[in-house]
Amino acid sequence: RRPGRHCRRRSADNACMAPRAASVNVPRRDGADGALRLEPADGPVAVGLTGFARRAPGHPVGEDPALADDLGLSHALYAYPTVHLPVWRTLRAQAGVAEADAAVPAGAFDEHLALDGVQESQVWVGDLLRFPDCTLVVSVPRLPDARFNATLGFVHAARMVAQSRWCGFWLSVRVPGRIAAGQPFELIPGPRATGVVELFRARSAKMAW
């Protein structure tokens, strides 16, 4: 039976997950150790047209740094579906970089938003994510790059992202406001002309691994 409009199925345990922001991640303090650039916010975070007030180094990840200013609006925030985390946890354990029961750290995908209840195959360019106090628009999928290897801790992570198409997606901001972990959102269909997975396949087709 297909899940309803407000219910998506988690592939790992087939549980029904309500769409919500599982975590909201902001840039770490200057000088923080390690590969991660983001950490969970302490509370609600202001969202402007270009995303959060502070940007992590290298934003937007997966794109040409020379285009960072041009992509400021279309790449305001990056979202990653939590449905994939159980598999990444297993892969990190198999690679010997984490214990089998160790959670994947928040920000390990450079994600500003970790989202329950949605995944790439269910999202199309132009779809809206309406939170209680702001509205975001699906822009483009993230392209895999070496940052995935660094943050997940093993050398073939970016290749696995490309093969699985578990890429996450960039968001622009339709209605600025505030966002916090635990807040629900409604996925509102847009024109539905181009799917995120379809666009990811086209954009990454010439990438070598």
N, C-alpha and C positions, 0 to 999 in steps of 0.2 A: 504493500500500500504506500502510495506516495505521501511524503510529509506535507502538512498544510502550509499555508502561506507564512505563518509565523513560527514554523517548526522545521528545523533542518536536522538531518541525521549525522551523528558523529560516526565516521567510518570505523573507528577502532572498537567501539563498544555498542554501536547502533542505538545510542541514547539520544533522546530528543533534546536539542539544545535551543533555548530561546535566544534570538539575536540580541547581543549586548556587547559592550566594550569590556573584555575581560581584564585588560590593563591599558593604561595610558602612560606612555614612556616619553620622557623629556631628556635633553642633553645632560650628561653627567658633569660634575664640577670640573673645572680646569685642573689638569694634572692627575686625574684619576688613572689608576693603573689598569692594564688589561686591554683586550681588543674591543670590548663593548663601548659604545659611545652614548647609549641611552640607558636610563633606569626608571623604575616606576615613579610617577608623580605622587606627592603627598596628598593631593586633593584636586579639586577642579582646576583645569588649565584653560586659559583664555585662548580662543582660536580666532585668528584674523584671516584675511584673504590669502595670506602667504603661509598660513599654518601657525605654529607656535612662535612666540616672540624671539626665543633663542633657537638657533639652528646648530646641529652637530657638525663637526668638520666633515667635509666630503659630501654634504647634502647637495643635490639628491643622488643617493647611491644608485649605481647601475647605469648612470648616464655620463655623457661627456662633461667633465668639470667646466669646460669653456662655455657650456650652455646653461650654467646654473642660474644666471640672472634671467634668461629667457624662459626658463622652466619654473620660475617662482610661483606662478599661479596654478599651473596644471599639476605640479608636483608638490603641493603644499604639505600633505601628510601621506605617510605610507602605512598601509594596513596589511596584516598577515592573519590568515585564518588559523585558529587554535586547533581545528580538526586534524591538522597534520602533526601536531606536537608528539603524540605517542610514537609515531614512526620515527621521527627525528631523535627522540629519546633512545629508541632501540639502536639506531644507526650510530649514535655517539658512543653508546656502550660497546658496540661491536668494534668500533674504531679504537677503543681503549682510552678515550678522552674523558669519560664520565662513568660513574657507577650505573648499574642497570636501573636503579630506582631514582636516579637523580633527575630532577625536573630540568627542562631546557630553560636557561635563564631568560628573564624578560629582557627584551632588546636584542636577543641573539640574531634576529633577522634585520636589525636596524629599523624595526617597526615602531612607529609612533602609537599605533593602535593594534592590539591583539583582539581579534573579533571572534566571538562565539556565534554559532548558528548560521554561518555562511561560508561558502568556499568559491574558488575561482570559476568553477563550471556553472555556478548559479548566478554569476554577475556579468553584466553587459556594460559597455562604455555608455555613459549617460545615465545609468541608474542612480537614484538618490538614496543616501543613507540619512534618514531623518532622526536625529537625536532630540532629546527634550529641549535643548537650548541652541542647537546649531544644525545645519544641514550640509552634507558633503556630497560630492558628485564623483562617481567612478571615472577616472581619466584614462590611464593606460596601465598595462602590467609592468612590473619591474623586470628588467633584464638581469639575468644572473651574471655575477662578476666575482672576483677574488675575495670580496668582503664576506661572502657566504663561507668560504673556506676558513677565513680568519676567525669569524665569530662563532661558527659551529665547531671549529676545532679540528677538522680533518680535511685532507687535500681534495677529495672528490665531491665535496658538498655542492659546489656550484654546478658541476655536471649533473648531479642527481636532481637539483632543482630544474635544470633544463629538461631532463628526461621525464620527470614526473609532472612538469608544468605547475608545480606548487610554488608559484612565483609571487603571490600577493599582488597588490595593486595600489597605484597612486590615486590620490583623491584631490580634487580642488574643493574650494569652499564656496558654497552657494549662499549660506546664511551664517555669518560669523556669530560667535557666542562663547559658550564654555562647554567643556566636556570632562567627564570624570569616569574612572573605572566603576563598573557595575551598572552604568546607565544603559537602558535598552535602546534599540533603534528599530526603525521600520525600513525595510528595503522596498523602495517604490520604483517600479519599472520605468525606464526611459524609452527612447525610440526602439531599443532592442535590434539594432542593425548589425552591431559587431560585438561578439562575445569576447571576454577577457582572454580565455584560452585560445580562441581563434587568432586574436591579435598577437598574443605571445608567440604562437607558432610561427606567424609570419615575420615578426620582428627578430626572432632568434634563429631563424632558419640558416643564416649564413655564419653564425657564430661557430668557432672551432673549439673542440674540447679534447 
